[in-house]
């Protein structure tokens, strides 16, 4: 297959998440809360050649545009990702993700003693640090398997 052949067909409307580190596509779907039951058409390319990354994953989601908070969390596991919003088969918007300083209400703290796990009316807040995210309440740091802590 040449570099110019399409591996997956174009989508009419939706989001293409490109330049995801190889092997992270399933975590991207987990972050977005997509398990196949929503009715969105989903296409995944895993470990496809990339000039920038060597190998990359690509995720296409038909009929859905991402929220700002979803893009913020995606940036934590896919810091090189490009988010393409597709409308009528054309790229309407193209944005690189940027890591936010903090994320609110989208991650759950793994510390069972954290106030965010005590049935209190408190949204989770995590500061983005160089090697992960740190809970603003109890200082627990999540360094790996971030997708497991997504609160969808």
PyMOL commands that set and color helices and strands:
alter all, ss='L'
color gray80, all
select helices_A, chain A and resi 25-32+68-77+115-117+146-149
alter helices_A, ss='H'
color red, helices_A
select strands_A, chain A and resi 14-21+42-50+54-62+82-87+90-96+102-104+125-129+132-135+141-142
alter strands_A, ss='S'
color yellow, strands_A
deselect
rebuild
show_as cartoon
